[in-house]
């Protein structure tokens, strides 16, 4: 039987959170983030010292990468254990991690999304090959981010002769999630969110484990008026509903948009496409990466230089040859960047986060183009931790370990690098101060060993050369016109790659400010 109403005050909702609780929270950037609950927790802790000793768990980066999100209640004593997919530039938790004042784990975003679903079905955790031979592997760091993190949450298993990892789910006591509208029975719709993300899986996991689910919404309506087809979280999974009193600050669709019906998928825009990018080193890299596309490729593109692949394909009349996907669950359309990252214009569909990673883990991506920060002699990549700088893995491990062809894209060096393209040749005007090709890495976020075991094609495309992972290590396979290997490449690597006697030049068309015939290149691979 339905209760009279599940709507409670913020104070009543916070009373449900005991000291020492394990708390799972939904969200991607600020989408589905129950920030009013976060702010309330912080204010209560600062006033009376409770709740304290919380474990906080989330899959995607949770916040605006600055001063909103998990950072709102990231205080010493309030949070004592942290399990996340991405730190989202949370300076407080980064500092607490580095100072050994909290236990901290970093697991792949898709793994955490699947951990919720496993817990919802009464399973001990997620069994997967994602993370093998990376820092998530217990033979390395087991996802532990500092010395005080001692409990093993990842276990190595062998099933039918193959290695797997078991990511164990802690008992979840509280779920803090967000929707748009609730009725008196606690049924939740999400018509103003850009995707359903992980809210349902968290609610199911918490209820399976005997915990309480608190939902932040904008509106409360009668159950007589709610559209059943729009209900994402049924009321039997909900214990309390809190209506946001400050939605512009605490219930934003994205950091950059309070509410845009186009991002929510209610309307389509015409004549929307990727903008052309200037003819510079970024375009050179994107062009070479785009040459790896095949007809009708389903792809995932990382942020930064990899995003240029879609712009190049569109400019060349080959935009219809790739279908873009985002870790947040969106299929198709034009992904948005910056403060609207995670959403898309004119997307075909918005899947739950766990379902999107099912698709990725199943090997359904034809290609992914990702950035790289550091690479070692075997082709291992680090994008997650650099000394005291902690980023987190996000969906990087899930995607890079599941995709047939990987193109890591970025400049050879960083920090003051200045380049020019003159007469079809790459010219280094000023070399970057930061070397990316290093002998040793702080973390292994991408494993070359795993890639070789699974037969992936892995390229590293820079403005001056291309490397490929081969059995013996990292091999130089192409050099840009105008680049001298001894003068322009080897001095800016801490190790010497494998080099054939005659290294071919990169395709000359890449370095001309005119169409390069990408559509024909892609069609030739059909």
N, C-alpha and C positions, 0 to 999 in steps of 0.2 A: 504494500500500500504506500502511496506517496505521502510524504510529510507535508505539512502546511506550506512551508517554504524553506529553502536551503540558503537563502540570503542572510548573511550575518554582517556585523560591523567589522572593520579592520581589526579592532582590538580583540573581538571574539575569535577571529581567525588566528591571530597571533598566539592566543592562549592555547591553541592546539599544538604548538611547536614546543616540545620539551627540550631541556638541556641534553646534549649528547645525541640528538637525533641525526639520522642519515637522511639528507634532503636531496631529492632529484628535482631539477628545474628545467623547464622547456625553453626553447628559443634558438634563433639564428640571427646574429646582430641584435636588433631590437624587435624583430618579428616574434610574436608569441612569448615575449618576455614579460612576466608579471612584475613590472618595476615598482608598482605601488606597494606590493608586498615586501620587496627588497628594502625600500626606503623605510617602511614601517618596522621591519626587523632591526635595521640599523639604529633608528631612533629609540626603540625600546632597549636595545643593548646599551646604548650610551646613557640612558636614563637610569635603568635598574640593573644592568649587567647580565641580562638574560634576553633571549636564549643564548647559551654559550656552548662551546665544545662541539659545534656542528661539523658533520661531514657534508660537503656540497659536491654534487655530481652533475655534469652537463656535457652534451655531445659537441655541439658547434660552439664557435666563439660567441659569447653571450654579452652583448653590449655594443657601444658605439666606438670601441677602440680608443676611448679616451676616459670619460668620467661618468658614464652611465652604464648600468648593467650589474653584473656580479660585483663589480668594484664598489657599488653603493653600500654593500654590507661586508666588505672585505677588511675586517678588523682582527687584530691579534686577540685571541681568546674567544672570539665569536666563531671563527672557522679554525678548526684544528686539523682537518684532513680535507684534501682537495683532489678530486678525480675529474679530469677534463679532457676534451679533445683539442681545445685551443685556448690559450690564455687571453686572447683579444686585447693585448697590450695592457693588462690589468697590473699596473705598477705596484699596487699594494701586495697582491698575492705573489708577484714575481720577487719582490723584496723579502717577503716572509719565507718563500721557498729557498732563496739564496742564503738567508740567515738561519736556516734550519729551525724555524719556529713553527712550521706546519709540516705534516706528512703530505707529500704531493705525488700524484701519478699523472702521466700523460699517455692516453690511449687514442688510437685512431677514432675519428668521428663516427664512421660507420659501425665500428665495433661497439662503441657505447650505445648507439641507437639499437643495435641488435641485442646488446646485453639487457636492455629494458624489455624487449620482446621475449627473450628467453625467460626472464624472471616472471613475466606475465603468465607464461605457460607452466610455471612451477619448476623450471630447470635451474641447475646450479650456476649456469653462465653461458657464454657464447663460445662454441667450439668452431674454430676457423683457422685457415692458413695465413690470414692477414696478420702481418707483424713478424713472421718468421725471419730470423737473421737480422732484424732491425733492433733498435734499442728497446723495443717492447718484448723481445724474446728474453725469457728468464736466464738464458745462458749469457746474455749481455747485462742489461740493466732491469729488465722486467717492467719497463715503464716508470721506474722510480726516478724521481727528479732531484733527490738530495740524500744526504747521509742518514737523516733521522727516519726516513721512510724504509721500514724494515719488513713489514708484512708482505708476503708473496701473494699477489692477486692474480698472477699469471702462472699457469702450469703447462709444461710441455707434455704432450700426449703422443702416442703412436697408435694409429688405427689402420689396420690392413697394410701395415708396412710404410705408411706415410705419416709424416710429422704434422701435428696440429698444435694450436695453442688454445687453452681453456682460460678465458677471462672470467674470473669469479665475480658475481654480483653481490655486493654487500646488502644486508637486510635494509630495505628502504622503509623509513618510518613516515616520511612526509613527501608529498608531491606538490610542487608549486607550478601551476601551469596557467595558460591564458587562452581565452576565446573571445568572441565578440558579443554574443547574446546568450542569456540563460533564461529558462522558465522556472517556475516555482519548484519543479521537480529536480532541477539541477541539470537538465539537458542543455548541452552547450553547442552552439553553432560558431562558425569561424569565417563568416562571409566577408570580413574586412581584413583578414590576414592574407599575405601573399602565398602562403602554403600551409598545410596542416602540421608540418614538421614532426616533432616527436611527442606532442602533447598526449595523444591517445595511448601510446605505448607506455609512457610514464604513469598515467592514471591506472592502467591495467596492472602494471608491475607493482605499484605501491599497494593497491587493493589486494592483490594476490598475497602480498607479504604482511597483510594485516594493518597497513598504515592508513593515513588520512590524506585525502586529496583536496586541495584548496585551489579554487579557480578564480582568477581576476577577469572581469568582463566590463564592457561598456554599458550594456543595456540589460534590463530584466523585463520580460514580457509574459503574458499568459500562455500556458501550454495549449490553450485553444487556438492560438494564432501562430504557433511556431511550425515551421515547415519540416516535417519529419525527414525529408530527403537531405536537409541541410545539417542535421544533427551529426556532429563528429564524435562527441563524447557523451554517451548516455548517462542519465542522472544516477543510475545505480552505482556508477564509479566515482561519484562526486559527494564529498562530505560538506563542503562549505563554498559559498559563492560570495565574492566581494566585488562591489561595483566601484570602479575607479572614480574618485572625486576630482582628479586632476589628469584627465586623459591626454591632454596635449603634451604634458611633460612625461607622463608615466604609462601611456598606452599607445605608443607610436607604432605605426606599421613598419617603418624603417627609421634609422637615424635621420635620413634626409626627407622623409615624408610622414606627416601625421596620418593621412589617409588618402590614397590615390586609387580610385575604382579601377583604373587600368591595370595597376600592379596586382590588384585583387582578382583580376580576370573577368570583370563584369563587362568590360568594353574592349574593343580592338581599335587600334589606330592604323590608318592607312599611310602608305608612303614612309614607313619607318624602316631604317636600315642602318648599317654600320657606317660611320663616317670614315672617309679616306684618311690615311695617316701620311705625314710628310715623308719624303724620300730621304731617309737617314738610316743609321745603323739598325734601329728598331725594325724598320720596314724590311731591310735586308734579311734580318734574322727571321721575321715572320714569313717572308717569301720562301726562304729555304725550308722552313718547317711545313709550310702549306704544300710543298711538293710531295710530302709524304701522304697526303690525302688520297683516298680511293673513292670511286663513285658511291654516292649515298652513304657517306660515313656518319655514324653516330659518334659524337666526340664530346670531350670535356676539356675546357680551356682554363688554365690557371689565370690569375690576375697579373697585370703588368704586360710585359712583352708578349706572352702567349696569346693575349686577347687580340693582338694584331693579326693573327691567322684568319679570323673571321672577317676582319676589315679587308684584308688582301683578297680573300676569296670573293667577297662581294664586289670589290672594285674590278676584279677580273671576270665578272659574269659567271662565277662558279659558286655563288652563295647557296644555290639550291642543292649543292652536292654535299652539304654538311648539315646535320641536325644537332643543335647544341643542347646540352643538358647541364644542370647545376646540382651540386650536392644537396641543396635544400629540398630537392624533389621535383624541380621544374623540368619539363620536357618541351623543347622547341622554343621559338620566339627569339627575341633579342635580349640577352642578359644585360642587366644594368650594373654599373660599377659604382665606385666611390661610396657615398653615403647610402645608396640604395642597393648595395651589393647583396646578392642572394635572391633578388627578385628578377622579373623579366617582363618585357612588354610583348604582348601577343603570344604568350606561351600556349602550347597545345593542352597541357595538363599539369596538375600539381599533385604529385604522389606523396604519400607519407615518407619521411626521411628514411625509415628502415627499408621500405620497398625500393626506393631509389638505389640504396646500397646493395640490395639483393640483385638488382639489374647490373650494377657495376661489378660486384663480386662474381657474377656468373659469366664474366668475360664478354659482355655484350658491347662494350665500347670498341670501336675500330681503332681509335687513336686518342691519346691525350697529349696535350702540350702543356708542360709545367715549367715553372722557373727553377733555378738552382742557385744555391748560395755558395756551397763548397763541395768539391769533388775530390776523391782520393785516387790513387793509381789503379785500383781495380774497377772504378766506376761507381763506388758507393757515393751517396749524396746525403748531405746534411742541410736541412732547411728549418730545423726545429729548435736548436740550442747552440749558442755561441758564447762560451764562458758564462757570464752572468746575464746575458741577453737571452730571454726565453720567449719563443714564439708559440711553440706547440705544433702538433702535426696536422690538425684539422683532418680533411679527407685525403690528404696526400698519400698516406700509406695504402689506404683502401683502393684508391684509384690506380696508383702506380704499380701495385702488385697484381692487378687484375686485368690490365689492358694489354692488347696484343702488340701495339706499337707505341713507344713513348718517345717524345721529342722534348728533351730538356733544352730550354731556350734562354739565352742571356748573353750579356757581353763577357768578353774574356777576362777583363779586370773591372774594377769599380773604384769610385772615389776620385773624381776629377778627370775621368777618361773623356777625351775629345777626339772625334773622328770626322773624316770627310770622305766623300765619294767623288773622285775626279777621273774623268775619261774612262769610266768602267772599272776603276781600281779603288780598293780600300786604302785610305791613307790615315795613319795614326798621327794626329796632330799633337796630342799630349797623352801619355800613358796613365792609366789609373794607378792609384797607390795600393789598392787592395787586391791581393792575389786570391783567386777562387779555387785554383787547382792545387790542393795541399797534400802533404804527405799523410797527415793524420786528421781525423775528424772528432769533434766532441761527442757527436751522436751519429748513428747510422739511421737515417730516416728512409732511405731507399737502399735495398740490398742488391748488389751486383750478383752475389752468389745465388739469391733467389731467382733473379731474372734469367740467369744462365740455366738453372734447373728447370725453369718453366718455358724456355725457348722464346723469350720476348726479344723484339728488335728494339734496341735502345740507342738513340742518338743524342749527342750534345751539340747543339747548333749555336755558334757564336758568329760575330760579325766578320771574323778573320779566318775561321776554320771550322771543321766538323770532326767530332770524335765519335767512335762507336765502341760499345762494349763487345769484346771478343773473349774467347776462352782464356787467353793469356793476360788480359787486362784491358786498359784503355788504349785504343788505336786511333791515330790521326789518319783520316780517310779522305779529307778534302781541304784545300787551302784556297783562300780568296785571291783573286788577281791583285797583284801589287804587294802581297804579303810574303816576307822572307821567313822561313821556318826558324832558322838559327837566330835571327835578329828580333823577330816580332812575336814569336810564340814560346820557344823554349825558355828564354830568360824570365818569363812570367808564369812559370810552373815550378812547383817545388819538387817535381819528379819528371823524368823523361818518359813520354808515352811510347808505345810501339809505333814505329815509323817504317813504312815500306820504302823501297829504293826510289820509286817514282810515285809521288803523291799527286793525284789528279787535282785540277782546279775546280772550284765550285762553279756551277752553271753561270756563264757570263751574263745571261739574261737577268739574273737577280740584281745586277749592279748597274742596270740602265733605267733611267727615269722614263719608262714607257711600258705598256702592257707586255707581260712575259709569256702569255699563252697558257695560263694555269688551267683553264678549262680543258684544253687539249691534253695537257700533261695528265690531268686526273682521268680523263676519258680513256687514255691509252692503257690504264691499269684495270679497266673493266673486264 
